[in-house]
Amino acid sequence: MLPSDGYQPQLARRLGPSQKERLRKHGSRDSRGGFRASSIETPPCTDFDRAYFHSYSHVGIHEEMIKDRVRTDTYRAAIMQLQNSIAGKVVVDVGCGTGILSIFCAQAGAKRVYAVEASDIAAQAKEVVKANNLSDKVIVLHGRVEDVNIDEEVDVIISEWMGYMLLYELVPCPVANASFSSIGNFSFHLQSMLSSVITARDRWLKPGGIILPSHATLYMAPVTHPERYSESIDFWRNVYGIDMSAVMPLAKQCAFEEPSVETITGENVLTWPFVVKYVDCYTVTVQELESITAKYRFTSMMQAPFHGFAFWFDVEFSGPAVFPNNNQSQSPPDDVASSDISSPRSNLRKKRKNLDEALVLSTAPEDAPTHWQQTLVYFYDPIEVKQDQVIEGSITISQSKENVRFLNIHLEYASGGRCFVKESVMQ
Ligand SMILES: C[S@@+](CC[C@H](N)C(=O)[O-])C[C@H]1O[C@@H](n2cnc3c(N)ncnc32)[C@H](O)[C@@H]1O
């Protein structure tokens, strides 16, 4: 979406002297609760910022998110399940939108909620808070999390930051000593909105405070989808009795060049999923998200045409230290490095829905559909796989060099003695 002429850039302004002073005074907190000197300075609002935030000033996008009952009900249930950690506490809602999660937290007894929102939907959030007599508890701050001031430490950070394929919710983000891209006079780096949660964590979270959701997992699995292939490609074989198969190469390119966001079912999935990236929100760093590479190995559970890979994610709502080892946030736990059905851990991650355990918001094909659906990377031609046939290779997800707003997906896969590479761009 293009930036609006009427956008008021005062919200994402350059840090003023008093804010710089505060950053110098406070530095930022490292993931263990100690302070570190901040080397990051917030850049001025760019056209990309404006376009991104402008898209969130439209009510339609909020309506779609709120009407996604799987999403909104899971957030509300998680807030109520963790009521003991929220009641009487100070909360920051990173990107509050219409204010719905802030209000849930106030209903759970939060002492004070800072509802931070950079887009103009903040005006409606303020009105909603007022109409629900919560203005004394919920303070709407119209600005970027990177820019606004909150003069106290907080006990809870809540945010709904997840994009397609978990990380495709790109926002401009300043990163020191990283691979910068230049637009106009400014250098900046686009990152998942998770980077804004990291900023909030490092600026304000008390040691021992909680982050909701606390952990996120990106999965991939090989899929078969004969109907999709046939309706987009085989269709051209016979069109009103005319052989139009000459169109097929172009049809394949148009249909399968880019990743596609669509809903599949558990029946399309050929194996247990593989964990591409496990994110511990208490310890994750912005640098860790710049480029993600993982090697996978699947064993097909059936004979079928293998059409490509599906990606989806889940997030869970629990306290810190699920995996206390410091390295665990940078790679999946060892026992999920393979998707073999014999792996107890992959089984566990798929089946966990116990009421006593942390609530999980899942976007998996076998679970109720959400507005995130699944992201599919199709091959131009399917590969026939037999039951127990091994599919192995690697996946790299990184920021595109051509356009910082895009995600590059580099897939290497081998099966039945043949090797392939598929490059695609999520844009
Ligand atoms: C996915 S929406 C979620 C809205 C709301 N929390 C909900 O659950 O309905 C994310 C919101 O975060 C806002 N946002 C993204 N990055 C931000 C930042 N750095 N500072 C403040 N708001 C931000 C967007 O404008 C958008 O309204």
The ligand as an SDF file (V2000), in Angstrom:
LIG
                    3D

 27 29  0  0  0  0  0  0  0  0999 V2000
   -0.8530   -7.6420   13.7910 C   0  0  0  0  0  0  0  0  0  0  0  0
   -1.4380   -6.0950   14.3540 S   0  0  0  0  0  0  0  0  0  0  0  0
   -2.0990   -6.5000   15.9470 C   0  0  0  0  0  0  0  0  0  0  0  0
   -3.0730   -5.4710   16.4870 C   0  0  0  0  0  0  0  0  0  0  0  0
   -3.6920   -5.8200   17.8450 C   0  0  0  0  0  0  0  0  0  0  0  0
   -2.6830   -6.0400   18.8510 N   0  0  0  0  0  0  0  0  0  0  0  0
   -4.5890   -7.0070   17.7600 C   0  0  0  0  0  0  0  0  0  0  0  0
   -4.2340   -8.0430   18.3020 O   0  0  0  0  0  0  0  0  0  0  0  0
   -5.6560   -6.9200   17.1530 O   0  0  0  0  0  0  0  0  0  0  0  0
    0.0730   -5.2870   14.7170 C   0  0  0  0  0  0  0  0  0  0  0  0
   -0.0510   -3.8170   15.0690 C   0  0  0  0  0  0  0  0  0  0  0  0
    1.2110   -3.3780   15.5260 O   0  0  0  0  0  0  0  0  0  0  0  0
    1.4660   -2.0750   15.0360 C   0  0  0  0  0  0  0  0  0  0  0  0
    2.9250   -1.9200   15.0410 N   0  0  0  0  0  0  0  0  0  0  0  0
    3.8250   -2.6270   14.3190 C   0  0  0  0  0  0  0  0  0  0  0  0
    5.0780   -2.2570   14.6180 N   0  0  0  0  0  0  0  0  0  0  0  0
    4.9720   -1.2970   15.5660 C   0  0  0  0  0  0  0  0  0  0  0  0
    5.9290   -0.5300   16.2670 C   0  0  0  0  0  0  0  0  0  0  0  0
    7.2170   -0.6710   16.0620 N   0  0  0  0  0  0  0  0  0  0  0  0
    5.4660    0.3720   17.1790 N   0  0  0  0  0  0  0  0  0  0  0  0
    4.1250    0.5370   17.3890 C   0  0  0  0  0  0  0  0  0  0  0  0
    3.1890   -0.1600   16.7280 N   0  0  0  0  0  0  0  0  0  0  0  0
    3.5990   -1.0770   15.8370 C   0  0  0  0  0  0  0  0  0  0  0  0
    0.8190   -2.0660   13.6620 C   0  0  0  0  0  0  0  0  0  0  0  0
    0.5400   -0.7510   13.2410 O   0  0  0  0  0  0  0  0  0  0  0  0
   -0.4280   -2.9100   13.9240 C   0  0  0  0  0  0  0  0  0  0  0  0
   -1.5300   -2.1170   14.3050 O   0  0  0  0  0  0  0  0  0  0  0  0
  1  2  1  0
  2  3  1  0
  2 10  1  0
  3  4  1  0
  4  5  1  0
  5  6  1  0
  5  7  1  0
  7  8  2  0
  7  9  1  0
 10 11  1  0
 11 12  1  0
 11 26  1  0
 12 13  1  0
 13 14  1  0
 13 24  1  0
 14 15  1  0
 14 23  1  0
 15 16  2  0
 16 17  1  0
 17 18  1  0
 17 23  2  0
 18 19  1  0
 18 20  2  0
 20 21  1  0
 21 22  2  0
 22 23  1  0
 24 25  1  0
 24 26  1  0
 26 27  1  0
M  CHG  2   2   1   9  -1
M  END
$$$$
